[in-house]
Amino acid sequence: MYEEEELEAIRQRKIAKLQEEQSMKAQEEQAAALEAQKQSILRQILTDEARQRLANVKLAYPQLAESVELRLIQLAQQGAIGDKLSDAQLKEILRKIRGQKRETKVDVRRI
């Protein structure tokens, strides 16, 4: 009897583990599909140089790049972006966004 209960507990743990793995796999697939869709939209609205710049920014400032990507996609879906954005235009957008977030106060104290 005790062995049967122990075997059942082991089975239940294995089933739970398999369900968790399947759930994680489904989430990863969904995230990959969303990323692919996002990259497809960015390919349509950015020139190659602008996409490369955004990729470089993403390496150094992932949160900034993510917010810019989402904003660009939002603008594209609203129809606010006509032609592909050039590298210079993307630089200007990045400059404006970083300017908003960069309100650094430097306080120098002399002893």
Gaussian input, Z-matrix of N, CA and C with variables (Angstrom, degrees):
# hf/3-21g

backbone

0 1
 N
 C     1     B1
 C     2     B2     1     A1
 N     3     B3     2     A2     1     D1
 C     4     B4     3     A3     2     D2
 C     5     B5     4     A4     3     D3
 N     6     B6     5     A5     4     D4
 C     7     B7     6     A6     5     D5
 C     8     B8     7     A7     6     D6
 N     9     B9     8     A8     7     D7
 C    10    B10     9     A9     8     D8
 C    11    B11    10    A10     9     D9
 N    12    B12    11    A11    10    D10
 C    13    B13    12    A12    11    D11
 C    14    B14    13    A13    12    D12
 N    15    B15    14    A14    13    D13
 C    16    B16    15    A15    14    D14
 C    17    B17    16    A16    15    D15
 N    18    B18    17    A17    16    D16
 C    19    B19    18    A18    17    D17
 C    20    B20    19    A19    18    D18
 N    21    B21    20    A20    19    D19
 C    22    B22    21    A21    20    D20
 C    23    B23    22    A22    21    D21
 N    24    B24    23    A23    22    D22
 C    25    B25    24    A24    23    D23
 C    26    B26    25    A25    24    D24
 N    27    B27    26    A26    25    D25
 C    28    B28    27    A27    26    D26
 C    29    B29    28    A28    27    D27
 N    30    B30    29    A29    28    D28
 C    31    B31    30    A30    29    D29
 C    32    B32    31    A31    30    D30
 N    33    B33    32    A32    31    D31
 C    34    B34    33    A33    32    D32
 C    35    B35    34    A34    33    D33
 N    36    B36    35    A35    34    D34
 C    37    B37    36    A36    35    D35
 C    38    B38    37    A37    36    D36
 N    39    B39    38    A38    37    D37
 C    40    B40    39    A39    38    D38
 C    41    B41    40    A40    39    D39
 N    42    B42    41    A41    40    D40
 C    43    B43    42    A42    41    D41
 C    44    B44    43    A43    42    D42
 N    45    B45    44    A44    43    D43
 C    46    B46    45    A45    44    D44
 C    47    B47    46    A46    45    D45
 N    48    B48    47    A47    46    D46
 C    49    B49    48    A48    47    D47
 C    50    B50    49    A49    48    D48
 N    51    B51    50    A50    49    D49
 C    52    B52    51    A51    50    D50
 C    53    B53    52    A52    51    D51
 N    54    B54    53    A53    52    D52
 C    55    B55    54    A54    53    D53
 C    56    B56    55    A55    54    D54
 N    57    B57    56    A56    55    D55
 C    58    B58    57    A57    56    D56
 C    59    B59    58    A58    57    D57
 N    60    B60    59    A59    58    D58
 C    61    B61    60    A60    59    D59
 C    62    B62    61    A61    60    D60
 N    63    B63    62    A62    61    D61
 C    64    B64    63    A63    62    D62
 C    65    B65    64    A64    63    D63
 N    66    B66    65    A65    64    D64
 C    67    B67    66    A66    65    D65
 C    68    B68    67    A67    66    D66
 N    69    B69    68    A68    67    D67
 C    70    B70    69    A69    68    D68
 C    71    B71    70    A70    69    D69
 N    72    B72    71    A71    70    D70
 C    73    B73    72    A72    71    D71
 C    74    B74    73    A73    72    D72
 N    75    B75    74    A74    73    D73
 C    76    B76    75    A75    74    D74
 C    77    B77    76    A76    75    D75
 N    78    B78    77    A77    76    D76
 C    79    B79    78    A78    77    D77
 C    80    B80    79    A79    78    D78
 N    81    B81    80    A80    79    D79
 C    82    B82    81    A81    80    D80
 C    83    B83    82    A82    81    D81
 N    84    B84    83    A83    82    D82
 C    85    B85    84    A84    83    D83
 C    86    B86    85    A85    84    D84
 N    87    B87    86    A86    85    D85
 C    88    B88    87    A87    86    D86
 C    89    B89    88    A88    87    D87
 N    90    B90    89    A89    88    D88
 C    91    B91    90    A90    89    D89
 C    92    B92    91    A91    90    D90
 N    93    B93    92    A92    91    D91
 C    94    B94    93    A93    92    D92
 C    95    B95    94    A94    93    D93
 N    96    B96    95    A95    94    D94
 C    97    B97    96    A96    95    D95
 C    98    B98    97    A97    96    D96
 N    99    B99    98    A98    97    D97
 C   100   B100    99    A99    98    D98
 C   101   B101   100   A100    99    D99
 N   102   B102   101   A101   100   D100
 C   103   B103   102   A102   101   D101
 C   104   B104   103   A103   102   D102
 N   105   B105   104   A104   103   D103
 C   106   B106   105   A105   104   D104
 C   107   B107   106   A106   105   D105
 N   108   B108   107   A107   106   D106
 C   109   B109   108   A108   107   D107
 C   110   B110   109   A109   108   D108
 N   111   B111   110   A110   109   D109
 C   112   B112   111   A111   110   D110
 C   113   B113   112   A112   111   D111
 N   114   B114   113   A113   112   D112
 C   115   B115   114   A114   113   D113
 C   116   B116   115   A115   114   D114
 N   117   B117   116   A116   115   D115
 C   118   B118   117   A117   116   D116
 C   119   B119   118   A118   117   D117
 N   120   B120   119   A119   118   D118
 C   121   B121   120   A120   119   D119
 C   122   B122   121   A121   120   D120
 N   123   B123   122   A122   121   D121
 C   124   B124   123   A123   122   D122
 C   125   B125   124   A124   123   D123
 N   126   B126   125   A125   124   D124
 C   127   B127   126   A126   125   D125
 C   128   B128   127   A127   126   D126
 N   129   B129   128   A128   127   D127
 C   130   B130   129   A129   128   D128
 C   131   B131   130   A130   129   D129
 N   132   B132   131   A131   130   D130
 C   133   B133   132   A132   131   D131
 C   134   B134   133   A133   132   D132
 N   135   B135   134   A134   133   D133
 C   136   B136   135   A135   134   D134
 C   137   B137   136   A136   135   D135
 N   138   B138   137   A137   136   D136
 C   139   B139   138   A138   137   D137
 C   140   B140   139   A139   138   D138
 N   141   B141   140   A140   139   D139
 C   142   B142   141   A141   140   D140
 C   143   B143   142   A142   141   D141
 N   144   B144   143   A143   142   D142
 C   145   B145   144   A144   143   D143
 C   146   B146   145   A145   144   D144
 N   147   B147   146   A146   145   D145
 C   148   B148   147   A147   146   D146
 C   149   B149   148   A148   147   D147
 N   150   B150   149   A149   148   D148
 C   151   B151   150   A150   149   D149
 C   152   B152   151   A151   150   D150
 N   153   B153   152   A152   151   D151
 C   154   B154   153   A153   152   D152
 C   155   B155   154   A154   153   D153
 N   156   B156   155   A155   154   D154
 C   157   B157   156   A156   155   D155
 C   158   B158   157   A157   156   D156
 N   159   B159   158   A158   157   D157
 C   160   B160   159   A159   158   D158
 C   161   B161   160   A160   159   D159
 N   162   B162   161   A161   160   D160
 C   163   B163   162   A162   161   D161
 C   164   B164   163   A163   162   D162
 N   165   B165   164   A164   163   D163
 C   166   B166   165   A165   164   D164
 C   167   B167   166   A166   165   D165
 N   168   B168   167   A167   166   D166
 C   169   B169   168   A168   167   D167
 C   170   B170   169   A169   168   D168
 N   171   B171   170   A170   169   D169
 C   172   B172   171   A171   170   D170
 C   173   B173   172   A172   171   D171
 N   174   B174   173   A173   172   D172
 C   175   B175   174   A174   173   D173
 C   176   B176   175   A175   174   D174
 N   177   B177   176   A176   175   D175
 C   178   B178   177   A177   176   D176
 C   179   B179   178   A178   177   D177
 N   180   B180   179   A179   178   D178
 C   181   B181   180   A180   179   D179
 C   182   B182   181   A181   180   D180
 N   183   B183   182   A182   181   D181
 C   184   B184   183   A183   182   D182
 C   185   B185   184   A184   183   D183
 N   186   B186   185   A185   184   D184
 C   187   B187   186   A186   185   D185
 C   188   B188   187   A187   186   D186
 N   189   B189   188   A188   187   D187
 C   190   B190   189   A189   188   D188
 C   191   B191   190   A190   189   D189
 N   192   B192   191   A191   190   D190
 C   193   B193   192   A192   191   D191
 C   194   B194   193   A193   192   D192
 N   195   B195   194   A194   193   D193
 C   196   B196   195   A195   194   D194
 C   197   B197   196   A196   195   D195
 N   198   B198   197   A197   196   D196
 C   199   B199   198   A198   197   D197
 C   200   B200   199   A199   198   D198
 N   201   B201   200   A200   199   D199
 C   202   B202   201   A201   200   D200
 C   203   B203   202   A202   201   D201
 N   204   B204   203   A203   202   D202
 C   205   B205   204   A204   203   D203
 C   206   B206   205   A205   204   D204
 N   207   B207   206   A206   205   D205
 C   208   B208   207   A207   206   D206
 C   209   B209   208   A208   207   D207
 N   210   B210   209   A209   208   D208
 C   211   B211   210   A210   209   D209
 C   212   B212   211   A211   210   D210
 N   213   B213   212   A212   211   D211
 C   214   B214   213   A213   212   D212
 C   215   B215   214   A214   213   D213
 N   216   B216   215   A215   214   D214
 C   217   B217   216   A216   215   D215
 C   218   B218   217   A217   216   D216
 N   219   B219   218   A218   217   D217
 C   220   B220   219   A219   218   D218
 C   221   B221   220   A220   219   D219
 N   222   B222   221   A221   220   D220
 C   223   B223   222   A222   221   D221
 C   224   B224   223   A223   222   D222
 N   225   B225   224   A224   223   D223
 C   226   B226   225   A225   224   D224
 C   227   B227   226   A226   225   D225
 N   228   B228   227   A227   226   D226
 C   229   B229   228   A228   227   D227
 C   230   B230   229   A229   228   D228
 N   231   B231   230   A230   229   D229
 C   232   B232   231   A231   230   D230
 C   233   B233   232   A232   231   D231
 N   234   B234   233   A233   232   D232
 C   235   B235   234   A234   233   D233
 C   236   B236   235   A235   234   D234
 N   237   B237   236   A236   235   D235
 C   238   B238   237   A237   236   D236
 C   239   B239   238   A238   237   D237
 N   240   B240   239   A239   238   D238
 C   241   B241   240   A240   239   D239
 C   242   B242   241   A241   240   D240
 N   243   B243   242   A242   241   D241
 C   244   B244   243   A243   242   D242
 C   245   B245   244   A244   243   D243
 N   246   B246   245   A245   244   D244
 C   247   B247   246   A246   245   D245
 C   248   B248   247   A247   246   D246
 N   249   B249   248   A248   247   D247
 C   250   B250   249   A249   248   D248
 C   251   B251   250   A250   249   D249
 N   252   B252   251   A251   250   D250
 C   253   B253   252   A252   251   D251
 C   254   B254   253   A253   252   D252
 N   255   B255   254   A254   253   D253
 C   256   B256   255   A255   254   D254
 C   257   B257   256   A256   255   D255
 N   258   B258   257   A257   256   D256
 C   259   B259   258   A258   257   D257
 C   260   B260   259   A259   258   D258
 N   261   B261   260   A260   259   D259
 C   262   B262   261   A261   260   D260
 C   263   B263   262   A262   261   D261
 N   264   B264   263   A263   262   D262
 C   265   B265   264   A264   263   D263
 C   266   B266   265   A265   264   D264
 N   267   B267   266   A266   265   D265
 C   268   B268   267   A267   266   D266
 C   269   B269   268   A268   267   D267
 N   270   B270   269   A269   268   D268
 C   271   B271   270   A270   269   D269
 C   272   B272   271   A271   270   D270
 N   273   B273   272   A272   271   D271
 C   274   B274   273   A273   272   D272
 C   275   B275   274   A274   273   D273
 N   276   B276   275   A275   274   D274
 C   277   B277   276   A276   275   D275
 C   278   B278   277   A277   276   D276
 N   279   B279   278   A278   277   D277
 C   280   B280   279   A279   278   D278
 C   281   B281   280   A280   279   D279
 N   282   B282   281   A281   280   D280
 C   283   B283   282   A282   281   D281
 C   284   B284   283   A283   282   D282
 N   285   B285   284   A284   283   D283
 C   286   B286   285   A285   284   D284
 C   287   B287   286   A286   285   D285
 N   288   B288   287   A287   286   D286
 C   289   B289   288   A288   287   D287
 C   290   B290   289   A289   288   D288
 N   291   B291   290   A290   289   D289
 C   292   B292   291   A291   290   D290
 C   293   B293   292   A292   291   D291
 N   294   B294   293   A293   292   D292
 C   295   B295   294   A294   293   D293
 C   296   B296   295   A295   294   D294
 N   297   B297   296   A296   295   D295
 C   298   B298   297   A297   296   D296
 C   299   B299   298   A298   297   D297
 N   300   B300   299   A299   298   D298
 C   301   B301   300   A300   299   D299
 C   302   B302   301   A301   300   D300
 N   303   B303   302   A302   301   D301
 C   304   B304   303   A303   302   D302
 C   305   B305   304   A304   303   D303
 N   306   B306   305   A305   304   D304
 C   307   B307   306   A306   305   D305
 C   308   B308   307   A307   306   D306
 N   309   B309   308   A308   307   D307
 C   310   B310   309   A309   308   D308
 C   311   B311   310   A310   309   D309
 N   312   B312   311   A311   310   D310
 C   313   B313   312   A312   311   D311
 C   314   B314   313   A313   312   D312
 N   315   B315   314   A314   313   D313
 C   316   B316   315   A315   314   D314
 C   317   B317   316   A316   315   D315
 N   318   B318   317   A317   316   D316
 C   319   B319   318   A318   317   D317
 C   320   B320   319   A319   318   D318
 N   321   B321   320   A320   319   D319
 C   322   B322   321   A321   320   D320
 C   323   B323   322   A322   321   D321
 N   324   B324   323   A323   322   D322
 C   325   B325   324   A324   323   D323
 C   326   B326   325   A325   324   D324
 N   327   B327   326   A326   325   D325
 C   328   B328   327   A327   326   D326
 C   329   B329   328   A328   327   D327
 N   330   B330   329   A329   328   D328
 C   331   B331   330   A330   329   D329
 C   332   B332   331   A331   330   D330

   B1=1.4415
   B2=1.5199
   B3=1.2988
   B4=1.4601
   B5=1.5219
   B6=1.3336
   B7=1.4637
   B8=1.5261
   B9=1.3326
   B10=1.4670
   B11=1.5219
   B12=1.3304
   B13=1.4702
   B14=1.5286
   B15=1.3154
   B16=1.4670
   B17=1.5244
   B18=1.3389
   B19=1.4650
   B20=1.5248
   B21=1.3226
   B22=1.4698
   B23=1.5281
   B24=1.3151
   B25=1.4696
   B26=1.5348
   B27=1.3151
   B28=1.4682
   B29=1.5227
   B30=1.3374
   B31=1.4700
   B32=1.5282
   B33=1.3135
   B34=1.4664
   B35=1.5413
   B36=1.3191
   B37=1.4767
   B38=1.5178
   B39=1.3311
   B40=1.4693
   B41=1.5201
   B42=1.3156
   B43=1.4674
   B44=1.5223
   B45=1.3137
   B46=1.4679
   B47=1.5240
   B48=1.3215
   B49=1.4634
   B50=1.5323
   B51=1.3334
   B52=1.4643
   B53=1.5263
   B54=1.3322
   B55=1.4605
   B56=1.5261
   B57=1.3113
   B58=1.4650
   B59=1.5288
   B60=1.3292
   B61=1.4598
   B62=1.5198
   B63=1.3413
   B64=1.4582
   B65=1.5233
   B66=1.3202
   B67=1.4585
   B68=1.5244
   B69=1.3295
   B70=1.4690
   B71=1.5240
   B72=1.3276
   B73=1.4624
   B74=1.5283
   B75=1.3135
   B76=1.4666
   B77=1.5277
   B78=1.3209
   B79=1.4662
   B80=1.5280
   B81=1.3338
   B82=1.4606
   B83=1.5302
   B84=1.3358
   B85=1.4602
   B86=1.5172
   B87=1.3184
   B88=1.4647
   B89=1.5285
   B90=1.3234
   B91=1.4596
   B92=1.5254
   B93=1.3251
   B94=1.4635
   B95=1.5255
   B96=1.3200
   B97=1.4669
   B98=1.5274
   B99=1.3200
   B100=1.4655
   B101=1.5303
   B102=1.3260
   B103=1.4685
   B104=1.5233
   B105=1.3217
   B106=1.4614
   B107=1.5254
   B108=1.3112
   B109=1.4653
   B110=1.5285
   B111=1.3264
   B112=1.4683
   B113=1.5244
   B114=1.3290
   B115=1.4634
   B116=1.5266
   B117=1.3098
   B118=1.4641
   B119=1.5311
   B120=1.3157
   B121=1.4764
   B122=1.5228
   B123=1.3332
   B124=1.4681
   B125=1.5255
   B126=1.3417
   B127=1.4618
   B128=1.5307
   B129=1.3028
   B130=1.4618
   B131=1.5207
   B132=1.3352
   B133=1.4684
   B134=1.5273
   B135=1.3426
   B136=1.4705
   B137=1.5279
   B138=1.3284
   B139=1.4663
   B140=1.5282
   B141=1.3269
   B142=1.4663
   B143=1.5262
   B144=1.3422
   B145=1.4698
   B146=1.5258
   B147=1.3188
   B148=1.4610
   B149=1.5294
   B150=1.3207
   B151=1.4676
   B152=1.5199
   B153=1.3349
   B154=1.4602
   B155=1.5255
   B156=1.3216
   B157=1.4753
   B158=1.5233
   B159=1.3117
   B160=1.4599
   B161=1.5279
   B162=1.3246
   B163=1.4687
   B164=1.5268
   B165=1.3324
   B166=1.4623
   B167=1.5211
   B168=1.3222
   B169=1.4678
   B170=1.5251
   B171=1.3201
   B172=1.4636
   B173=1.5305
   B174=1.3225
   B175=1.4684
   B176=1.5249
   B177=1.3248
   B178=1.4570
   B179=1.5309
   B180=1.3239
   B181=1.4617
   B182=1.5329
   B183=1.3257
   B184=1.4741
   B185=1.5296
   B186=1.3139
   B187=1.4631
   B188=1.5233
   B189=1.3091
   B190=1.4628
   B191=1.5183
   B192=1.3172
   B193=1.4647
   B194=1.5208
   B195=1.3063
   B196=1.4646
   B197=1.5280
   B198=1.3210
   B199=1.4681
   B200=1.5290
   B201=1.3280
   B202=1.4613
   B203=1.5233
   B204=1.3232
   B205=1.4644
   B206=1.5244
   B207=1.3262
   B208=1.4594
   B209=1.5222
   B210=1.3206
   B211=1.4703
   B212=1.5295
   B213=1.3181
   B214=1.4643
   B215=1.5283
   B216=1.3167
   B217=1.4613
   B218=1.5219
   B219=1.3088
   B220=1.4621
   B221=1.5271
   B222=1.3243
   B223=1.4662
   B224=1.5251
   B225=1.3292
   B226=1.4613
   B227=1.5245
   B228=1.3105
   B229=1.4608
   B230=1.5300
   B231=1.3301
   B232=1.4593
   B233=1.5212
   B234=1.3279
   B235=1.4543
   B236=1.5192
   B237=1.3242
   B238=1.4588
   B239=1.5276
   B240=1.3253
   B241=1.4607
   B242=1.5205
   B243=1.3294
   B244=1.4605
   B245=1.5118
   B246=1.3139
   B247=1.4630
   B248=1.5233
   B249=1.3345
   B250=1.4679
   B251=1.5266
   B252=1.3235
   B253=1.4623
   B254=1.5226
   B255=1.3139
   B256=1.4622
   B257=1.5235
   B258=1.3165
   B259=1.4573
   B260=1.5197
   B261=1.3269
   B262=1.4680
   B263=1.5309
   B264=1.3232
   B265=1.4543
   B266=1.5336
   B267=1.3194
   B268=1.4645
   B269=1.5244
   B270=1.3265
   B271=1.4715
   B272=1.5196
   B273=1.3164
   B274=1.4621
   B275=1.5301
   B276=1.3156
   B277=1.4676
   B278=1.5267
   B279=1.3253
   B280=1.4644
   B281=1.5272
   B282=1.3142
   B283=1.4620
   B284=1.5335
   B285=1.3178
   B286=1.4630
   B287=1.5257
   B288=1.3233
   B289=1.4655
   B290=1.5250
   B291=1.3103
   B292=1.4748
   B293=1.5137
   B294=1.3378
   B295=1.4617
   B296=1.5156
   B297=1.3207
   B298=1.4604
   B299=1.5194
   B300=1.3137
   B301=1.4578
   B302=1.5273
   B303=1.3079
   B304=1.4528
   B305=1.5163
   B306=1.2629
   B307=1.4511
   B308=1.5136
   B309=1.2986
   B310=1.4476
   B311=1.5224
   B312=1.2856
   B313=1.4663
   B314=1.5135
   B315=1.3193
   B316=1.4451
   B317=1.5225
   B318=1.3036
   B319=1.4529
   B320=1.5275
   B321=1.3137
   B322=1.4551
   B323=1.5117
   B324=1.3033
   B325=1.4722
   B326=1.5074
   B327=1.2556
   B328=1.4714
   B329=1.5364
   B330=1.2960
   B331=1.4783
   B332=1.5037
   A1=111.95
   A2=115.30
   A3=119.53
   A4=110.78
   A5=116.61
   A6=120.64
   A7=111.36
   A8=116.53
   A9=120.27
   A10=111.11
   A11=116.37
   A12=120.68
   A13=110.47
   A14=114.78
   A15=119.87
   A16=110.74
   A17=117.11
   A18=121.12
   A19=110.95
   A20=116.29
   A21=120.09
   A22=110.65
   A23=117.43
   A24=121.36
   A25=110.05
   A26=117.04
   A27=121.43
   A28=109.97
   A29=116.63
   A30=120.70
   A31=110.98
   A32=116.16
   A33=120.77
   A34=110.40
   A35=116.58
   A36=119.78
   A37=110.65
   A38=116.94
   A39=120.58
   A40=111.00
   A41=116.89
   A42=120.83
   A43=110.21
   A44=117.04
   A45=121.32
   A46=110.50
   A47=115.79
   A48=120.15
   A49=110.90
   A50=117.39
   A51=121.11
   A52=111.49
   A53=116.81
   A54=120.05
   A55=110.77
   A56=116.59
   A57=121.09
   A58=110.46
   A59=117.06
   A60=120.95
   A61=111.12
   A62=116.98
   A63=120.59
   A64=110.94
   A65=116.21
   A66=120.64
   A67=110.97
   A68=116.75
   A69=121.44
   A70=110.35
   A71=116.17
   A72=120.84
   A73=110.21
   A74=116.80
   A75=120.88
   A76=110.42
   A77=117.49
   A78=121.09
   A79=111.08
   A80=116.58
   A81=120.57
   A82=111.03
   A83=115.96
   A84=119.79
   A85=111.23
   A86=116.55
   A87=120.86
   A88=110.28
   A89=117.39
   A90=120.94
   A91=110.95
   A92=116.80
   A93=120.53
   A94=110.91
   A95=117.13
   A96=120.66
   A97=110.71
   A98=117.12
   A99=120.53
   A100=111.18
   A101=116.00
   A102=120.27
   A103=110.60
   A104=117.20
   A105=120.74
   A106=110.96
   A107=116.26
   A108=120.52
   A109=110.54
   A110=116.16
   A111=120.96
   A112=110.43
   A113=116.49
   A114=120.10
   A115=111.35
   A116=117.05
   A117=121.30
   A118=110.62
   A119=116.03
   A120=120.01
   A121=110.08
   A122=117.02
   A123=120.26
   A124=110.97
   A125=117.38
   A126=121.08
   A127=110.71
   A128=116.64
   A129=121.32
   A130=112.35
   A131=117.76
   A132=119.33
   A133=114.28
   A134=117.53
   A135=120.37
   A136=110.31
   A137=115.37
   A138=119.39
   A139=107.96
   A140=116.15
   A141=120.10
   A142=111.82
   A143=115.64
   A144=119.84
   A145=110.75
   A146=117.05
   A147=120.98
   A148=110.45
   A149=116.70
   A150=119.81
   A151=111.30
   A152=116.38
   A153=120.46
   A154=110.36
   A155=116.16
   A156=119.83
   A157=110.03
   A158=116.59
   A159=120.27
   A160=110.75
   A161=117.27
   A162=121.14
   A163=110.62
   A164=116.79
   A165=120.47
   A166=111.03
   A167=115.60
   A168=119.71
   A169=109.68
   A170=115.96
   A171=120.61
   A172=111.16
   A173=116.52
   A174=119.46
   A175=111.59
   A176=116.33
   A177=120.57
   A178=112.45
   A179=116.54
   A180=122.13
   A181=109.86
   A182=117.64
   A183=120.09
   A184=113.90
   A185=117.67
   A186=119.75
   A187=111.17
   A188=116.85
   A189=121.27
   A190=110.05
   A191=117.05
   A192=120.96
   A193=111.06
   A194=116.68
   A195=120.67
   A196=110.34
   A197=116.70
   A198=118.95
   A199=111.06
   A200=117.46
   A201=120.71
   A202=110.41
   A203=116.67
   A204=120.36
   A205=111.01
   A206=115.80
   A207=119.34
   A208=111.73
   A209=116.39
   A210=119.71
   A211=110.89
   A212=117.57
   A213=121.02
   A214=111.12
   A215=116.57
   A216=120.45
   A217=110.23
   A218=115.56
   A219=120.52
   A220=110.53
   A221=116.86
   A222=121.09
   A223=111.16
   A224=116.29
   A225=120.18
   A226=110.55
   A227=116.85
   A228=120.44
   A229=111.32
   A230=116.77
   A231=120.97
   A232=111.50
   A233=116.42
   A234=120.98
   A235=113.23
   A236=117.34
   A237=121.53
   A238=112.30
   A239=117.96
   A240=121.35
   A241=107.41
   A242=115.73
   A243=120.20
   A244=111.50
   A245=116.26
   A246=121.61
   A247=109.58
   A248=114.13
   A249=118.54
   A250=109.18
   A251=115.19
   A252=120.20
   A253=109.17
   A254=115.55
   A255=120.46
   A256=110.37
   A257=114.78
   A258=120.77
   A259=110.49
   A260=117.04
   A261=120.84
   A262=110.96
   A263=116.72
   A264=119.84
   A265=110.91
   A266=116.31
   A267=119.63
   A268=110.28
   A269=117.23
   A270=120.53
   A271=110.33
   A272=116.32
   A273=121.04
   A274=110.76
   A275=116.48
   A276=120.64
   A277=109.96
   A278=116.53
   A279=120.60
   A280=110.93
   A281=116.35
   A282=120.99
   A283=110.32
   A284=116.60
   A285=120.18
   A286=111.36
   A287=116.34
   A288=119.81
   A289=110.86
   A290=116.95
   A291=119.43
   A292=110.54
   A293=117.15
   A294=120.61
   A295=111.45
   A296=116.37
   A297=120.80
   A298=111.22
   A299=116.37
   A300=120.83
   A301=112.24
   A302=117.26
   A303=121.15
   A304=111.41
   A305=117.00
   A306=119.74
   A307=106.90
   A308=115.43
   A309=121.91
   A310=108.99
   A311=114.37
   A312=120.05
   A313=107.42
   A314=115.20
   A315=120.56
   A316=107.65
   A317=115.88
   A318=121.76
   A319=108.13
   A320=116.36
   A321=121.14
   A322=108.13
   A323=115.07
   A324=120.38
   A325=108.89
   A326=114.51
   A327=119.79
   A328=108.58
   A329=113.39
   A330=118.68
   A331=109.54
   D1=-48.82
   D2=-178.61
   D3=-61.19
   D4=-38.88
   D5=179.73
   D6=-65.42
   D7=-38.59
   D8=178.64
   D9=-63.16
   D10=-42.14
   D11=178.63
   D12=-63.99
   D13=-40.58
   D14=179.22
   D15=-65.65
   D16=-42.32
   D17=177.63
   D18=-63.46
   D19=-41.25
   D20=178.48
   D21=-63.02
   D22=-40.45
   D23=178.67
   D24=-63.89
   D25=-40.41
   D26=178.00
   D27=-64.36
   D28=-43.84
   D29=177.83
   D30=-59.47
   D31=-44.60
   D32=-178.72
   D33=-63.32
   D34=-39.82
   D35=178.60
   D36=-65.63
   D37=-40.51
   D38=178.49
   D39=-65.04
   D40=-42.64
   D41=178.62
   D42=-62.31
   D43=-44.46
   D44=179.31
   D45=-62.17
   D46=-41.42
   D47=179.87
   D48=-64.72
   D49=-43.16
   D50=178.17
   D51=-63.56
   D52=-40.86
   D53=178.56
   D54=-64.41
   D55=-39.82
   D56=178.73
   D57=-64.67
   D58=-42.46
   D59=178.64
   D60=-63.56
   D61=-40.83
   D62=178.17
   D63=-64.35
   D64=-40.12
   D65=178.81
   D66=-64.24
   D67=-43.31
   D68=178.85
   D69=-63.29
   D70=-41.43
   D71=-179.73
   D72=-64.21
   D73=-41.40
   D74=178.97
   D75=-64.33
   D76=-40.92
   D77=178.18
   D78=-64.45
   D79=-41.44
   D80=178.85
   D81=-64.13
   D82=-40.94
   D83=178.40
   D84=-64.86
   D85=-40.30
   D86=178.59
   D87=-64.99
   D88=-42.70
   D89=178.56
   D90=-63.96
   D91=-39.95
   D92=178.42
   D93=-65.57
   D94=-39.10
   D95=178.59
   D96=-65.68
   D97=-41.26
   D98=178.07
   D99=-64.55
   D100=-41.31
   D101=178.81
   D102=-64.14
   D103=-41.12
   D104=178.50
   D105=-64.16
   D106=-40.47
   D107=177.88
   D108=-64.76
   D109=-41.56
   D110=179.12
   D111=-62.93
   D112=-44.46
   D113=-179.94
   D114=-65.50
   D115=-35.03
   D116=177.85
   D117=-63.25
   D118=-44.28
   D119=178.66
   D120=-65.09
   D121=-43.28
   D122=179.89
   D123=-62.85
   D124=-35.32
   D125=177.15
   D126=-62.69
   D127=-32.82
   D128=-178.75
   D129=-77.28
   D130=-28.01
   D131=-173.05
   D132=-108.26
   D133=-8.38
   D134=-179.16
   D135=-121.44
   D136=145.13
   D137=172.76
   D138=-71.99
   D139=168.83
   D140=179.79
   D141=-59.61
   D142=-42.03
   D143=-179.60
   D144=-64.30
   D145=-41.15
   D146=-179.75
   D147=-66.60
   D148=-40.45
   D149=177.29
   D150=-63.14
   D151=-39.40
   D152=178.20
   D153=-64.36
   D154=-42.56
   D155=178.44
   D156=-61.71
   D157=-44.28
   D158=-179.91
   D159=-62.88
   D160=-37.79
   D161=176.66
   D162=-63.84
   D163=-40.06
   D164=177.95
   D165=-65.96
   D166=-41.40
   D167=178.31
   D168=-63.39
   D169=-38.10
   D170=-179.18
   D171=-62.11
   D172=-33.79
   D173=177.96
   D174=-68.07
   D175=-40.32
   D176=-176.39
   D177=-86.59
   D178=-39.55
   D179=-175.52
   D180=-133.85
   D181=77.09
   D182=-174.28
   D183=-58.94
   D184=-38.89
   D185=-178.39
   D186=-68.50
   D187=-40.84
   D188=177.81
   D189=-62.53
   D190=-47.05
   D191=-179.45
   D192=-62.48
   D193=-40.19
   D194=179.70
   D195=-63.05
   D196=-43.80
   D197=-179.86
   D198=-66.95
   D199=-37.19
   D200=177.83
   D201=-66.71
   D202=-44.44
   D203=178.80
   D204=-58.15
   D205=-47.83
   D206=-178.48
   D207=-63.99
   D208=-39.11
   D209=178.90
   D210=-66.95
   D211=-42.23
   D212=178.53
   D213=-62.78
   D214=-41.89
   D215=178.56
   D216=-64.32
   D217=-41.21
   D218=178.31
   D219=-60.96
   D220=-45.19
   D221=178.72
   D222=-63.62
   D223=-39.66
   D224=-179.95
   D225=-65.19
   D226=-40.49
   D227=-179.64
   D228=-68.60
   D229=-27.27
   D230=177.81
   D231=-82.76
   D232=-8.99
   D233=180.00
   D234=83.02
   D235=17.19
   D236=-177.72
   D237=-82.06
   D238=-12.89
   D239=-179.82
   D240=-108.15
   D241=116.75
   D242=-179.60
   D243=-85.99
   D244=-74.96
   D245=178.72
   D246=-88.43
   D247=173.08
   D248=176.23
   D249=-65.39
   D250=141.71
   D251=177.30
   D252=-78.33
   D253=134.25
   D254=179.66
   D255=-84.31
   D256=173.16
   D257=177.68
   D258=-61.25
   D259=-41.68
   D260=-179.81
   D261=-63.33
   D262=-40.88
   D263=179.03
   D264=-66.52
   D265=-40.19
   D266=177.85
   D267=-65.08
   D268=-39.92
   D269=177.51
   D270=-58.25
   D271=-42.78
   D272=-179.83
   D273=-64.50
   D274=-42.26
   D275=177.60
   D276=-61.82
   D277=-45.87
   D278=179.10
   D279=-62.28
   D280=-41.38
   D281=179.48
   D282=-61.36
   D283=-43.71
   D284=179.97
   D285=-65.06
   D286=-43.94
   D287=-178.92
   D288=-67.07
   D289=-43.26
   D290=178.85
   D291=-66.36
   D292=-32.77
   D293=177.53
   D294=-64.38
   D295=-36.89
   D296=178.74
   D297=-68.57
   D298=-39.68
   D299=-175.73
   D300=-85.12
   D301=-13.62
   D302=-174.20
   D303=-100.58
   D304=74.45
   D305=173.56
   D306=-110.16
   D307=72.42
   D308=-176.72
   D309=-88.35
   D310=132.83
   D311=178.75
   D312=-110.33
   D313=125.22
   D314=179.63
   D315=-107.58
   D316=125.36
   D317=-179.62
   D318=-118.68
   D319=112.91
   D320=-177.49
   D321=-101.39
   D322=125.33
   D323=178.25
   D324=-118.76
   D325=129.56
   D326=179.09
   D327=-101.39
   D328=139.09
   D329=-178.64
   D330=-100.42

